Amino acid sequence: MYLARVVGTVVATRRYRDLEGIRFMVIQPVDRHLNPRGIRRIAADSVNSGPGDLVYVVSSREASQAFEKWFVPVDDAIVGIVDQVASED
C-alpha cells in the first residue's frame, strides 16, 4: 500500500469484460512528505477519485480483489481518498 496523487485519466475503448464500468487513473506515487517519487502508474479506481486527489493505493493480489468481481487483472487499485496526513517528523 502507498499514497499517490491522481494526475490524469485513461480512456480505454476495449477492456476485459470484468473491468467494464471501472475507471482508470494515472497516478504519481508520493513519499512521506508528499513529494513525487518513482514513475507514474495506471490504477483502477474503486472510489471515484479525480485529478488532484491524494489517494490510498494497493498493489498486486490486493488490487485484484478491490472490486465486486474478485481477481480482475489489475496491478494497482485506488481504494481510498485521503482527507488528511499527520506526520511526526
C-alpha positions as CSV (number, residue, x, y, z in Angstrom):
1,M,0.0,0.0,0.0
2,Y,1.2,3.5,-0.7
3,L,0.0,7.1,-1.3
4,A,-0.2,8.7,-4.7
5,R,-1.6,11.8,-6.4
6,V,-4.1,11.4,-9.2
7,V,-2.6,13.3,-12.2
8,G,-4.9,12.2,-15.1
9,T,-7.3,9.7,-16.5
10,V,-7.1,6.9,-19.0
11,V,-9.6,6.2,-21.8
12,A,-9.9,2.5,-22.9
13,T,-12.4,1.7,-25.6
14,R,-11.9,-2.0,-25.2
15,R,-11.2,-3.9,-22.0
16,Y,-11.6,-7.2,-20.2
17,R,-15.3,-7.9,-19.5
18,D,-15.0,-7.8,-15.7
19,L,-13.4,-4.3,-15.9
20,E,-16.5,-2.8,-17.6
21,G,-17.5,0.3,-15.8
22,I,-14.3,0.7,-13.8
23,R,-12.3,3.9,-14.4
24,F,-8.6,4.0,-14.8
25,M,-6.5,6.9,-13.4
26,V,-2.9,8.0,-13.9
27,I,-1.2,8.2,-10.5
28,Q,2.1,9.6,-9.3
29,P,3.3,7.8,-6.1
30,V,4.5,10.2,-3.4
31,D,6.9,9.9,-0.5
32,R,6.1,10.6,3.2
33,H,6.5,14.3,2.6
34,L,4.0,14.1,-0.4
35,N,6.8,14.7,-2.9
36,P,6.6,12.8,-6.2
37,R,8.7,9.6,-6.2
38,G,9.2,6.9,-8.8
39,I,7.3,6.6,-12.1
40,R,3.7,7.2,-12.9
41,R,1.4,4.2,-12.9
42,I,-2.1,3.3,-14.0
43,A,-4.6,2.3,-11.3
44,A,-8.1,1.0,-11.4
45,D,-10.4,3.4,-9.4
46,S,-12.8,1.9,-6.8
47,V,-13.7,5.2,-5.1
48,N,-14.4,7.7,-7.9
49,S,-11.3,9.8,-7.3
50,G,-10.3,12.7,-9.6
51,P,-7.3,14.6,-10.8
52,G,-5.5,16.3,-7.8
53,D,-6.8,13.8,-5.2
54,L,-4.4,12.2,-2.8
55,V,-5.3,8.6,-2.8
56,Y,-4.5,5.3,-1.0
57,V,-3.4,2.6,-3.4
58,V,-3.0,-1.2,-3.0
59,S,-1.0,-3.4,-5.3
60,S,-0.7,-7.0,-6.5
61,R,-3.2,-9.5,-5.2
62,E,-5.0,-6.9,-3.0
63,A,-5.6,-4.8,-6.1
64,S,-7.2,-7.6,-7.9
65,Q,-9.6,-8.1,-5.0
66,A,-10.7,-4.5,-4.6
67,F,-13.7,-4.8,-6.8
68,E,-17.0,-6.6,-6.8
69,K,-15.7,-9.3,-9.1
70,W,-12.6,-10.6,-7.5
71,F,-9.3,-11.3,-9.3
72,V,-9.7,-8.8,-12.1
73,P,-6.5,-8.3,-14.0
74,V,-5.1,-5.1,-12.4
75,D,-1.8,-4.4,-10.7
76,D,-2.8,-1.3,-8.7
77,A,-6.2,-0.2,-7.3
78,I,-7.2,3.1,-5.7
79,V,-9.2,2.1,-2.6
80,G,-9.4,5.4,-0.6
81,I,-9.2,9.2,-0.9
82,V,-7.0,10.7,1.8
83,D,-8.5,13.7,3.7
84,Q,-5.5,14.4,5.9
85,V,-2.0,13.3,6.6
86,A,-0.3,13.7,10.0
87,S,3.4,13.2,10.4
88,E,5.6,13.4,13.4
89,D,8.8,14.4,11.6
